[in-house]
Amino acid sequence: NTFQLDPAKSETILPVHHSTKWTPDVKISIASKSEEAYYEDQLADKDIRVYLDRSMVDGGVGGGAVLMNGEEVLRERKFYLGSDKGHTVYEGEAVGMILAVQLIKEELKERGGRQLTMALGVDNQAAIRSTTSFQSNPGHYLFDIFHDDLRSTLPEADGRKLLIRWSAGHIGIPGNRAVDKQAKRAAHG
């Protein structure tokens, strides 16, 4: 084997499993400048606000999500993916999105399943764009899980879509600060 490749350590990229008539169950918003993203976050009037992040620290990769009420963390989730030799921060971001849907599902259940408005703050524009992509890429199977979980949370007849907004990092958005700490804890295992 000239390239010394180990098939056991290669990702099998499966085709995207959405139907050809699939329409995304999300709406995305990416501000043109970080200052605009900050103001959009401050003016947001969504009932449920969840933020997610990923981290690669000391050789580990993890993802996290926090449910916020203003500057207060109401719920949080984290997941350690493993070593950075076998995982990427992009996978950590996708896992954070899956965790975010779990938090939304729990909050909807606690509030009696009412039709509430929801927003997800993400500081990675590539991950945001992947939520509406119909292409098969490395790690895309995680976005398929994200959409499957979201569909089970928001039935199609419901008509609601999850707003995924770019929340620029390191500009003072409380949800970003809180989830950054959670993702770093996740990356430590």
Disulfide bonds with the S-S distance in Angstrom:
none
